[in-house]
Amino acid sequence: MKAFLLLNDLLDLFYPNICPACEKPMQRSEKFVCLFCELQLPKTNFISGTDNSVYKLFLGRVDINQADAWLYFVKRAWCKK
């Protein structure tokens, strides 16, 4: 286990895990975006409304009954550290 973490840290020196939103290095515990950016992502509320752009995106392309997204994401549009 320690060897794996050491190897992971060594790889991070050359290939750091970068937040796709703000392009800053992420911590080991952060998987998709950094915590700072995750807390700033606006919620969609698509599940409670009828104007669901995610559903409209897939409508007619695939056979779906419903679609939802929890958060909005636009790369580098809002997250400034």
Residue pairs with C-beta under 8 A, 6 or more apart in sequence:
8 28
12 25
16 25
16 26
17 25
17 26
17 28
17 30
18 24
18 25
18 26
19 25
19 26
19 30
19 33
19 34
19 37
19 79
20 32
20 33
20 75
21 33
21 34
21 37
21 41
21 73
21 75
21 76
21 78
21 79
22 34
22 36
22 37
22 76
22 79
22 80
22 81
23 76
24 34
24 81
26 33
26 34
27 34
27 35
30 38
32 38
33 41
33 73
36 79
36 81
37 79
40 78
40 79
41 71
41 72
41 73
42 71
42 72
42 78
43 70
43 71
43 72
44 54
44 68
44 69
44 70
44 71
44 72
46 52
46 53
46 54
46 55
46 67
46 68
46 69
47 68
52 67
52 68
54 67
54 68
54 69
55 64
55 66
55 67
55 68
57 67
58 64
58 67
